[in-house]
Amino acid sequence: MRASGEPPTAYGRYENIFLSKDEYDELQAEYPDRLERLIEEMSHYLAASGKAYQNYAAALHRWAANDKKGAVKQGIPDYTCMEGESL
């Protein structure tokens, strides 16, 4: 929670995601390559749906866990081999 007492900062295109500096720093450390994209996607979703979250940091963790774009690609196996090897 916001133990520091400082007011949260608004993030996202529609400034509708509220995180403390500590929450943002923690998320940035955990998802450095995709945090900004997740924030923007959530901001669009919240603006379009009219929804809000009790805890935006927890919601972003959930969005990251469900993130299909950041997931390892599955499906077609890699059948490459080095010269001289065979499958």
DRENKE-416198 format. One record per residue (C-alpha): z, x, y. Coordinates in steps of 0.25 Angstrom, whole numbers, plus 5000, padded with zeros to 4 digits. Each point is the difference from the previous one (the first is absolute). Example, Ala and Ser with C-alpha at 12.3 -4.5 7.8 and 13.67 -1.06 7.14 Angstrom:
DRENKE-416198
> z,x,y
> 5031,5049,4982 $
> 4998,5006,5014 $
end
This chain:
DRENKE-416198
> z,x,y
> 5000,5000,5000 $
> 5000,5004,5015 $
> 5014,5007,5000 $
> 4996,5009,5012 $
> 5000,4987,5009 $
> 4986,5004,5006 $
> 4991,4988,5001 $
> 4988,5001,4990 $
> 4986,5003,5005 $
> 4988,4991,4998 $
> 4989,5005,4992 $
> 4986,4995,4996 $
> 4988,4995,5008 $
> 5008,4987,5003 $
> 5013,5007,5002 $
> 5007,4991,4989 $
> 5006,5011,4991 $
> 5013,5004,5004 $
> 5006,5014,4995 $
> 5011,5009,5005 $
> 4996,5014,5002 $
> 5008,5004,4987 $
> 4992,4989,4992 $
> 4987,5005,5005 $
> 5003,5014,4998 $
> 5004,4997,4985 $
> 4988,4992,4998 $
> 4991,5011,5006 $
> 5006,5010,4991 $
> 4998,4992,4988 $
> 4986,4995,5003 $
> 4994,5010,5010 $
> 4985,4997,4996 $
> 5001,4985,5001 $
> 5011,4995,5008 $
> 4992,4997,5012 $
> 4990,4992,4992 $
> 5011,4992,4993 $
> 5006,4997,5014 $
> 4987,4995,5005 $
> 4997,4992,4988 $
> 5014,4994,5001 $
> 4998,4997,5015 $
> 4987,4993,4998 $
> 5006,4992,4988 $
> 5013,4996,5008 $
> 4991,4996,5012 $
> 4991,4991,4992 $
> 5010,4994,4991 $
> 5011,4998,5011 $
> 5010,5006,4990 $
> 5011,5010,5002 $
> 5009,5009,4992 $
> 5015,5001,5000 $
> 4999,5015,4998 $
> 4986,5007,5003 $
> 5004,5013,4994 $
> 5002,4993,4987 $
> 4988,4992,5001 $
> 4992,5013,5003 $
> 5005,5006,4987 $
> 4996,4988,4992 $
> 4986,5000,5007 $
> 4999,5015,4996 $
> 5004,4997,4986 $
> 4989,4989,4999 $
> 4990,5008,5008 $
> 4987,5000,4992 $
> 4992,5010,5009 $
> 5011,5011,4999 $
> 5001,4998,4985 $
> 4994,5010,4990 $
> 4987,4995,4995 $
> 4999,4994,4986 $
> 4989,4996,4992 $
> 4988,5009,4997 $
> 5006,5013,4993 $
> 4996,5014,5004 $
> 4991,5005,4989 $
> 4996,5013,5008 $
> 5001,5013,4992 $
> 4998,5015,5002 $
> 4988,5007,4996 $
> 5001,5004,4985 $
> 5009,4988,4997 $
> 4997,4987,4994 $
> 5006,4986,4999 $
end
